């Protein structure tokens, strides 16, 4: 099962740069059964390896924008360190379903901009370079906190608010996500929040999957690639909202059961009152 999960996610990463964290963390928590902390750490390393393999395919084709990459990293790296620190501070509560829901809403809403040409502004990044680090800061925070968002949100930002072509966006965002995954994965490895067995199984399917995705991207026209990127991002956002909502409802149900059990226990422990004669 983990082999197929790794393969499918890797194809998406190779084709669009999206999915390393947005798909992997929910899959590891809901299907594999890892804790939130282990899922985030394992997804970080998994995504880093996939992007390390995929990046040369785009760099050799010169699908890459060094200046935008530097500006994005300038804001995202401090955010990543902050998000990782918060995750470690909260322990396993780092997978807070409310945060996952908010990320999903933001991702789905921002990705929908691709289908509304009036809202797009291809010249924004070129005219407002000083804003890119500030826009990348919350992306870094979310990536450090949940391992999701670096590929998807970075892709959406560059796809709709820069003059780059879709292949350039994917290539730039892959390197962007690679740097964040390398730094974040190093921190999580130090803290021991990585499941090596699951990671190996994911990579067994992920390595051939990412190569297949990169090869497939060469045969997808730019406009169709842009739509594919947007659709996958919207799907990832909806998936995160769905998974987060299910977790919230499950947590509330479990809390209600505990409260009812506590009340029942107190009722049985309460001494019986004998009727007066």
Residue, then its C-alpha position, 0 to 999 in steps of 0.5 A: x500500500x505504501x508503495x502505491x501511495x508513494x508512486x501516485x504522490x511522486x507522479x503529481x510532484x514530478x508533473x506539477x511540483x505539488x503533493x509532497x506535503x499536501x497529499x503525503x501528510x493526510x495519507x500517512x495519518x489517515x491510511x498508514x496511521x502515523x502520529x501527526x509529528x511522525x507524518x510531518x517529519x516523514x513527509x518532509x524527507x520524502x518530499x525532499x528526495x522527490x524534489x531532488x530527483x525532479x529538479x534537474x529535469x527542469x534545471x537542465x531545460x532552463x525552466x527556472x527563475x533564480x531571482x524569484x527563488x531567492x526572494x521566496x526563500x528570503x521570507x520562507x526560511x525564517x517562516x519554516x524555522x518558526x513553524x518547525x519550532x511551534x510544531x515541536x513545542x506543541x508535540x503531536x498536537x502539531x497536526x491541529x485539524x483546524x490549521x489543516x482546514x484553514x490551509x485547505x480553504x486557503x489552498x483551494x480558494x487561491x488555486x481557483x484564481x487560475x480559472x478567473x483570468x480577471x483576478x490574475x496579475x502576471x506583472x505583480x511579481x516583477x513590479x512588487x519584488x519587495x513583497x515576495x519575501x513577505x508573501x513567502x513567510x506564511x508559506x514557510x510557517x505552514x510548511x514547517x508546521x504541517x509539511x504542506x503548502x510549500x509546493x502548492x501555495x508557491x505554485x499558485x503564487x507564481x502561476x497567477x502573479x508572475x510572468x513565468x511560463x507554467x514549466x518555469x513555475x514548476x521548476x522554480x517551485x520545485x527548487x524552492x520546495x527542495x530547499x525547505x524540505x532539506x532544512x525542515x527534514x534535517x530538523x525533524x531528523x534531529x528530533x527523531x520524528x521520522x518513521x524510517x520503515x514507512x519512508x523507505x516504502x514510500x521512496x520505493x514507489x516514489x523514485x520511479x513515480x517522480x521520474x515518470x511524472x517529469x517525463x510526462x510533463x515534457x509532453x503536456x502543453x503549457x496551458x494544459x499544464x497550468x490547468x493540471x497544476x490548478x486542479x491538483x491544488x484545488x483537489x489538495x485543498x478540498x482533501x485537507x478540508x475534508x480530512x481536517x473536518x473529519x478529525x474535528x468531528x472524531x475528536x468531538x465525538x471522542x470527547x463526548x464519550x469521555x465526558x459521558x463515561x466520567x459522569x457515569x463513573x461519578x454516578x456509580x461512585x456517589x453514595x446512595x442516600x437512604x430514605x428517612x424512616 
